[in-house]
Each structure stands twice: as structure tokens, then as C-alpha cells.
Amino acid sequence: TVTVEDNINPTAICQDITIQLDGTGNSIITANDIDNGSSDECGFSSSLSTNTFDCDDVGTPVAVIMTVTDPSGNTATCTSMVTVEDNVAPVARCQDFTVTLDDTRTASITPNDIENGSTDACGVDFTLSTVNPDTFGCAEVGPNTVTLEVFDENSNSGTCTAVVTVEDNTSPDAQCNDITVQLNAAGVATIVPADVHAPDADQCGIDFLSIDTNRFDCDDIGDNDVVLTVTYLNGFSVMCTSVVTVEDNIAPDAQCQDIDILLDGTTGVVSIVASDVDAGSTDACGIDSISINQDTFDCTLLGANEVTLTVTDVNGNINTCIATVRVSDDVPPIALCQDITVELHGSSPNSVAIITASDVDAGSTIPCGEPGLLLSKDIFTCSDVGENDIYLIVSNNYGDTDICFLTVTVLDDNPVAVCKDITVELDAGGNVVVDAGAVDNGSSDNCAISSYTLSTTTFSCANIGPNSVTLTVDNINDVEATCGAVINVEDNIAPVVNVIRFVDVELDSSGVGQVSASAFDGGSSDACGISNFAVSRTQFSCQDLGNQQVTITVTDNNQNSASLSSNAVVRDSISPVVSCVTNVIPLADVSSDNVLQSSSDNCGALNLNVEVDTGSIQCTSTSQITTVPVRVTDAANNLASCSVSVDTLCGGVPSSATPSRTPVGSASESPAAGSASPTPAPSSTAILPGQSPSSTTSPEAVGSSLTRNIFDSQQNFVGRVTLPQTLLGFSVSAVVSSSNAVSSISAVVDLRLFDRNGDEVFEVNQSVSVCFVPNRDADISSVCLGALGDEGYICQDSCLEASDSSLYCGNVSQFNTAYTLLFNHPSQTSPFLCGFVDDIDSISFDSSSSGASSISSGFSILFLLVVTFISCFYI
């Protein structure tokens, strides 16, 4: 094996080089950059000891060793000197700048004023920066372009430009002069800016001058402020004010004219004014006044007279001229009249008024001398009252005359009004009429009185007391006079008393009844109004049952009063509260003394009447328990009931069994001990046409009820009727309670009816009559006639006792009565309405003891219950 080895080192040859830094301040070299012909037979690779350079390497050359290595690992080295240079200029950045001239009108800047963040990778040496130009004066006011030059650490330089705005902010001080100018003959004066400018020293110079006013006329006489504006070359405008005094020293042009004048025919005097002799005097600035030294002439100045006209202009300059005034007297008399008013004096019928010519003369004259005066009429009487046309004749010393007309108004003196105070009384209607003559106390007039008028003639209740009135007296010439009087109005008429003769007073649960006075008022009246309505007694007790006479006193607003008697009908409608014993009583032992366990009444339990009806019960051979009703009535015949258990064993001992005590007409449990049993409600059966008795249904009366007591014409209690309010299925039971023999009772009731849906169809405002026949089996027939529109039919207002069994009321007990109301719709075979009794209007009855009597709707209604409709049951 032949092993070939290479042990010969390569040849390394280097060269020195110069390199440039880039814009970031860095530079990179490779081995090829310094290799100057290195070699090896087998080839080689090269590496450098350093290949990167930056700003720190600028200036001093850097020794770089290149190592040459052949494939066999043989190496050789050489050294190269690398010189690093920075030839990249810095980046100059400028900013605009504003500089202001100082008081010497110069300004300077530094590079820092323009510098705006110039940069260089190797750093900027700002101490070397320059700016050109850097000084400024007036000529440079405004924008100027300057150049900033900056140097980096290696003396490279860069430039940028900026705009330096030079400002002159120091305002010059402009100076003005005050001057005086004279208006010319045309009244005008002019000036130029230089007339008011006082020169100033400003290094930047003046561009031009201007003033706000350069022309003056008569309106500007005196001091005038003129504003001078000085505009400098640097753009400043400065103002100052000059006082320009304008003067007018030119006299006006006075022009006169001669005139002829006549003396005034009335006064003998004539006057002139300056304008009469002025012939058109003028002045550029205007004339303030013209005057004359003589303006009045009379008879002593007849002929030619020299008059001086003085003309003064508005600025006080004066000039004069002479005029001739020729005065003449050639004027007839002038009559001047005036209307006058005179009053008649003296007593009727001799009242007169006398006038003279001087009374109506308004200054009639002749130029010289006194005129003569003559009236056409100078005496006036009552017949001349009003306006009278007359005339005045005026004459002079030469027989010339003139006439004027005038009106003499003749007045009648005011009448003399004399009054007196009076007293009057209102009539029954609360009014009184007063004639004016009643307050006249001798009024008079010098001619005659035509009428008397009173300011107020009608008085009413509102005028009770003193009333001030005015009497007006008119004479025949419509002249009036007034006087005052007091009319005292009195009300001495008592009120009219109307009372209700019988007023019901119901006792309450404590046995006390209250009634107000107004309950007795039957329409009492008084023209002036009622202030008080009083009754002698308002409270009653059980001891007052029946009629109690009371006195009603009515007092009007003026304290007049009247009285009338009435009757308080004291009633007790509250039933006793009773409970029967619960033990079984032998028939033989039953009595009114042992059937009650407890009892009470608002008027006291001692006055209760207890009745036990065992008359129809027969004793039996075996023990049988039956229920016996117990009726308890108080002093007012108010009824309460309960029942006891009775053993009918003849002579037997009561059973120990507890009897069943179901009240008649009720399926409920018996009441608890100590409470009153409800009044039994008898059943009634309505048989519709076409039905048989076996197919009928027995509707019941349920809900609240209306109760009325029945009294005869002497106010004696007869009985009581109770009507259930709610009608279900249109068959209703009513209960009549009476201790007297009443053969029949009827009532008139109001009904409200509803359809199948519960909507109210109509309210029967007119009354429907129904009948109650007590104490026997009865057939009651109410024939359905009389259609009410399309809403259905109601029963006619009649109630007949008949043998017709189509409507059967059923058996009734001794104290119970049934009645039936039936409503049919013509298109159906069964009723379609249901409703309730809304009110009881009246009750009438036949009694074997007292005869037929009735209680009308005037009878006090105890209460009205409005029961919410619950449901309807149809047959």
C-alpha cells in the first residue's frame, strides 16, 4: 500500500484595502477582498480574523489576519491592513422659524433655531453647524429662505432649507397736529393728510398717509376730530387723531324791500315782521335770524317810516339794510260777536235774563275812535230757554256800519231737589215697589218740574235693611237736580208652614227611633228663605208606639216664625228573637209558659205574647213525636216562631228519643238553640198550559226579601207581607203574617227581568199586581196578555180568584199565602225570562173587621235590596 501524504503548506498572500461604511455606519468584507493570490496544489479555503467594521474603526487601519487551509490541514497566514472610511453625509432636517425685529429694527438666528433633529450613523457634531443668512433687518420683513449645514463626526456635511419669517411687531408712534381752517365764500374748506401729520422717525419707513375726512362745510363749524392713518412699509397701520377747528368769518348778504301797510280795522294798529321787508338775504352757512327795529304802527305813524333790517347768520356774523314802510288808514268798522249763555232768575212765572251789547261784543272796533253798538234783542224769558239767534250792529263816527250774528243760549236754573227717608214692608211675595213721590219732600223749580225719578224702585229680600237711593228731579227744560234718601226695607211676614201629617219613625234594635225635622217638611216656604226648620221632638221609644203629636216651627231668614202640628207614627218592625226548648213535652203539658227556652225583643221580653197551636193535634194510644209551631208576637205584633217536640201519647210520658225538627218548606238542619227559626216558605207549583200536574216542577223562591207592615186607616197594625226578591223559574212564594182576619191582600211590585244569557231585557217600570189569598186553598190566575214590544209578555195588571186549575198555587197553612207570577215568550213553550222583585209600591187588603183599606206608595219603604242575579232555572 502506498500512502500519499501532503505536508506542504499553502501559500498565503494578502493585500491592504480601504472600505466604506454604509448608511447604517457598518461594513462587511470577505477573504476574497484581501486575498492577493494565495495558492495550494491541492486547493484551499480561507478565513478572516475580523470581517465586520463600524464607526469606531474609522481613521486607524485595522490588521486582519487571513488563514489559508488546504485539504490536508496544512495552513498558512498573512496580514492585511484594512482602512475604514465614512463618506456618508449626515441627514440635515430643518424647521421654519419666526423672528421679530428688535427696537433697533434688527434680528438674528442660530443653527439651533432651524435644527429639527438632523441625524448621522456615526453622530452629528452640532458645534460645527452653520445657518446662512443669520441676520435680518427691515428689508427682510416677511418670509426668508435660509440654509442649514450640519457636519458628522467624520467631517461629512449635509444641508436643508427653512423659511425664516421676519416680523416687525414694534408699533411706531404716529404724531398728529391740530389745525384751524376758514370756510370760503361758498362755505367749504379742504385739507390734505400732511396738514395734520407730525413727522416721525421709523427706520423701516412710511408707505403712505390717509385721513378719514378732508372736506368741511357749514355743518362742521367748530372742532372736528380727524383720524390720520400712517401705513408703514412693514405693514403696520397706526392712527392718531387731530382736531381741525372750522371757522366761518364771512358776513351774510342783507337785502331789503319797501312795503305799504293798512291799519287794522279792529285795533287801529298794524304789525309787521322782518320777513315783510326782507328781499332775500342769504348766507353760505344759513341765516339764523332776521329782525327789524320797528314792527308796530298806529294812527300816529301814518306815512313813510324807515325800518332797519338786521340779518344774523348761524355763526353770529351780522349785516344790515334799510327799508321804507308806508302806513295808511282806509278801513271800515269791523263787528265782532261772541255767543253767550245766560240763566233765568226769579220765581216762576216771572223768571227773566237781561243782556247788554258789551256782553256779546268780542272787540268790535274802528281804526280811530270808539264804535257804536246796538243789539237786536236784550230781554229773555222761560219761553226763550234754549238757543236764540240775534245780531249786533257796529258803527263808526262817519256812519259806516258792520253787523255780526251770535247765539244767546238761555238756561233754566237747576231745580231744588228735597228728599226724605222712608220705611217700607215687603209683601207676601218678598217684593215692594216704591213710587218716587214717596221720598220727595217738596222739590221746586223756577219754571216747572216735569218728572221725578227714583234710582231704585223695586226691593226684595236681598234689600232688607237701609238702602241708599237717589231722587232725580227734572224740569220742563230737561235740567235736573238730585238728592239722596234712605229706604229702610222690612220683612214682617211669617213663613208658610206645610207639614207631612204622618211621618213613620221606626224603632231600632235598642228600642229607640230618631227622626229629623226635615222629615216633616211638606213644602214650607218663605219669600225670603227659611233659616231653620225645627221639630219639638226627634227621639221616641217603645212607650211611644202609635201617633205622637209634635210641633213644627219654621223660622225665616228675617226671624219671622210660624208653627204647625204633625204626627210622628212610631212603629216597631223588629221581630222578637226566640228559641224553643229542646226537650219533648207531653201534649197535655204544652202551654205558653213552658215552650220557650229564651226570648228577647227591642221593646222588652215582658210584653211578648206566646201562642202554641195544638188545637188540631189529637192524643194517640202510642207515643208519637210531632213538631208543634210556636208563634211569639211583641206589642207591635211583630212575629217570631220556633217549634217544640210534643209527644201525643194520651196521658203518656215524653219519649226520650230526639225528634226530627225539619221546618216546613226547608230541607236544612234545624236552627241552633237560642236562634229564631226562619219563616217557613211554602212551596208553590206552576203548571204551564198543556202540562199535567204530575209533570210540573216546583221552583223555589230564594235570596233576599222585601217586607212591608200593613196598617189600617187608623194606623193599627193589621199584618205583614214578605216577598222574596229573587224569582227563579218565575214561580214565587210570598208570606203574609197577620193576627187579624184578613180575607185578601194584594200588592203592586216592580220587576227586573233577564234572558237566558243573564242580560237584562227590560225593567218593568209600571207596576204588576199580584194577589195573596190567605187561610184557604186557592187558585190564582194571572192571564198573560199585553205584549211589551218584541221582548216578550208580562202579566196584565189583574189578579183573579178562579176555579181554573191551570195555575195551581198549592195548599197553604193558616198564616201562609202563595202567589204565582208566570211570564211566557210567544215563540216558546217554556219561560225564557227570570228576574227579581225590585220594590213594593203599594199594599191593599180586605179585612172582615176593618173593611177594605190600602196603603199607597206614600207609605215609607223600609229598605231596597239589589240582589246580584245569580242563575236561572228553567222548566
Secondary structure by P-SEA (a helix, b strand, c coil): cbbbbbcbbbbbbbbbbbbbbccccccccccccccccccccccbbbbbcccccccccccbbbbbbbbbbccccccccbbbbbbbbbccccbbbbbbbbbbbccccbbbbcccccccccccccccccccccccccccccccccbbbbbbbbbcccccccbbbbbbbbbccbbbbbbbbbbbbbbccccbbbbcccccccbbbbccccccccccccccccccccbbbbbbbbbcccbbbbbbbbbbbbbbccccbbbbbcccccccccccbbbbcccccccbbbbccccccccccccccccccccbbbbbbbbbccccccccbbbbbbbbbbccbbbbbbbbbbbbbccccccccccccccccccccccccbbbbbbcccccccccccbbbbbbbbbcccccbbbbbbbbbbbccccbbbbbbbbbbbcccccccccccccccccccccccccccccccccccccccbbbbbbbbbccccccccbbbbbbbbbcbbbbbbbccbbbbbbccccbbbbccccccccccccccccbbbbcccccccccccbbbbbbbbbccccccccccccccccccbbbbbcccccccccccccccccccccccccccccbbbbbccccccccccbbbbbbbbbbbccccccccbbbbbbccccccccccbbbbbcccccccccccccccccbbbbbbbbccccccccbbbbbbbccbbbbbbbcccccccbbbbbcccccccbbbbbbbbcccccbbbbbbbbbbbcccccccccccbbbbbbbbccbbbbbbbbbcccccccccccccccccccccccccccccccbbbbbbbbbbcccccccbbbbbcccccccccccccccccccccccccccccccccccccc
